[in-house]
Amino acid sequence: MPFYKVFSKVGTTMYNKDAYDALKAQYEMKGYTSKKSKYAALGCLSGRSQGHTCKWYVKNGQVVFERIT
């Protein structure tokens, strides 16, 4: 699931916990079980799976995800 379904607009940023919670909720709404949505959300947070839709970096000791397209 690309970040444009969770992040409303380009330039939106989320810390890792907030992004994880939003992604997990989206997967649960699609009918995934709690366990499957947990792992799907974690997989979605990887830089590889996001490709060019986001960048991620560390700021003040927390991982930040930013939607760029």
C-alpha positions as CSV (number, residue, x, y, z in Angstrom):
1,M,0.0,0.0,0.0
2,P,1.7,3.2,-1.1
3,F,1.9,6.2,1.3
4,Y,-0.5,8.3,-0.8
5,K,-3.4,6.2,0.6
6,V,-2.2,7.1,4.2
7,F,-0.5,10.5,3.8
8,S,-3.1,12.9,2.5
9,K,-0.7,15.2,0.5
10,V,2.8,15.6,-0.8
11,G,5.1,16.9,2.0
12,T,3.2,15.2,4.8
13,T,5.6,13.7,7.3
14,M,5.0,11.1,10.1
15,Y,7.2,9.6,12.7
16,N,7.6,5.8,12.5
17,K,5.0,5.0,15.2
18,D,2.3,7.3,13.7
19,A,3.0,5.9,10.2
20,Y,2.8,2.4,11.5
21,D,-0.5,3.0,13.3
22,A,-2.0,4.6,10.2
23,L,-0.9,1.8,7.9
24,K,-2.1,-0.9,10.3
25,A,-5.5,0.7,10.5
26,Q,-5.7,0.9,6.7
27,Y,-4.9,-2.8,6.4
28,E,-7.4,-3.7,9.1
29,M,-10.1,-1.8,7.2
30,K,-9.3,-3.9,4.1
31,G,-10.1,-7.0,6.1
32,Y,-6.7,-8.2,7.3
33,T,-6.4,-9.8,10.6
34,S,-4.6,-8.0,13.4
35,K,-1.5,-10.1,13.0
36,K,-1.4,-9.9,9.2
37,S,-2.0,-6.1,9.3
38,K,0.9,-5.7,11.8
39,Y,3.3,-7.4,9.4
40,A,1.9,-5.7,6.3
41,A,2.3,-2.3,7.9
42,L,5.9,-3.1,9.0
43,G,6.8,-4.3,5.5
44,C,5.2,-1.2,4.0
45,L,7.5,1.0,6.1
46,S,10.6,-0.3,4.3
47,G,12.3,2.1,1.9
48,R,12.4,-0.7,-0.7
49,S,8.7,-1.2,-0.7
50,Q,8.0,2.6,-1.0
51,G,10.3,3.2,-3.9
52,H,9.9,6.8,-5.1
53,T,6.8,7.7,-3.2
54,C,8.6,8.6,0.0
55,K,11.9,9.2,1.7
56,W,12.8,8.3,5.2
57,Y,15.4,9.7,7.5
58,V,16.3,9.9,11.2
59,K,15.5,13.1,13.1
60,N,16.1,13.5,16.8
61,G,16.5,9.7,17.2
62,Q,13.2,8.9,15.4
63,V,12.6,7.6,11.9
64,V,10.6,10.1,9.8
65,F,8.7,9.2,6.7
66,E,7.9,12.0,4.2
67,R,5.6,11.6,1.1
68,I,7.4,13.1,-1.9
69,T,5.1,12.2,-4.8
